[in-house]
Amino acid sequence: MNKYKFTQYFENEVLRKRPYLTKEICIKIVENYIKSEHQENNRFRFWGKCNELEGKILRVVTLEDKTTIHNAFLDRRFKP
């Protein structure tokens, strides 16, 4: 986990609004994603199946370094 950092937004807003998420779950998605893509503002999206959340798809957004986690949420519209 030392390799990863978290933005203030993630720490103060994401974890508060989504108590079902943990830093460990988000790291697991970034390291074992099923799809990733570059998005605007030099950020990256990673999608992965989250066994801890009944196999639902979680989207994790990182900054350009791909190790600073900025946002995460369930993505009900994901299409592989």
C-alpha positions as CSV (number, residue, x, y, z in Angstrom):
1,M,0.0,0.0,0.0
2,N,3.0,2.3,0.4
3,K,3.2,2.7,-3.4
4,Y,-0.2,4.3,-3.5
5,K,-1.3,7.8,-2.4
6,F,-4.7,9.3,-2.1
7,T,-5.9,12.8,-2.9
8,Q,-7.5,15.0,-0.2
9,Y,-10.8,14.7,-2.1
10,F,-10.6,10.9,-1.9
11,E,-9.8,10.9,1.8
12,N,-12.4,13.6,2.8
13,E,-15.3,13.0,0.4
14,V,-15.2,9.6,-1.3
15,L,-14.6,7.5,1.8
16,R,-17.1,9.6,3.7
17,K,-19.9,9.4,1.0
18,R,-19.2,5.7,0.2
19,P,-18.6,3.8,3.4
20,Y,-18.6,0.5,1.6
21,L,-15.2,1.5,-0.1
22,T,-11.8,1.0,1.4
23,K,-8.4,2.0,0.2
24,E,-7.5,-1.7,-0.1
25,I,-10.4,-2.4,-2.4
26,C,-9.5,0.5,-4.7
27,I,-5.8,-0.6,-4.9
28,K,-6.9,-4.1,-5.8
29,I,-9.0,-2.7,-8.7
30,V,-6.0,-0.6,-10.0
31,E,-3.7,-3.6,-9.8
32,N,-6.2,-6.2,-11.3
33,Y,-8.4,-4.2,-13.6
34,I,-10.4,-5.6,-16.5
35,K,-10.3,-2.4,-18.4
36,S,-8.5,0.9,-18.2
37,E,-8.5,4.1,-20.3
38,H,-7.0,7.6,-20.3
39,Q,-9.5,10.3,-19.6
40,E,-9.5,14.1,-19.8
41,N,-7.3,16.1,-17.4
42,N,-4.6,13.5,-17.5
43,R,-6.4,11.0,-15.3
44,F,-6.9,7.3,-15.8
45,R,-10.0,5.1,-15.2
46,F,-9.7,1.5,-14.0
47,W,-12.7,-0.9,-13.9
48,G,-12.7,-4.1,-12.0
49,K,-15.0,-6.7,-10.5
50,C,-15.2,-6.3,-6.8
51,N,-15.8,-9.5,-4.9
52,E,-16.2,-7.6,-1.7
53,L,-19.2,-5.9,-3.2
54,E,-21.0,-8.9,-4.5
55,G,-19.1,-8.9,-7.8
56,K,-20.2,-5.4,-8.8
57,I,-18.0,-3.3,-11.1
58,L,-16.0,-0.5,-9.4
59,R,-14.5,2.4,-11.3
60,V,-11.4,3.9,-9.8
61,V,-9.9,7.1,-11.1
62,T,-6.3,8.0,-10.6
63,L,-4.1,11.0,-11.3
64,E,-1.6,10.8,-14.2
65,D,0.9,8.9,-12.2
66,K,-1.6,6.0,-11.9
67,T,-0.7,5.6,-8.2
68,T,-2.6,8.5,-6.7
69,I,-6.2,7.5,-6.2
70,H,-8.7,10.4,-6.6
71,N,-12.2,8.9,-7.0
72,A,-14.0,5.5,-6.9
73,F,-17.6,4.5,-7.3
74,L,-19.8,1.6,-8.5
75,D,-20.3,1.7,-12.3
76,R,-23.6,0.2,-13.2
77,R,-23.3,1.2,-16.9
78,F,-19.9,-0.6,-17.5
79,K,-19.7,-2.5,-20.8
80,P,-16.5,-4.5,-21.4
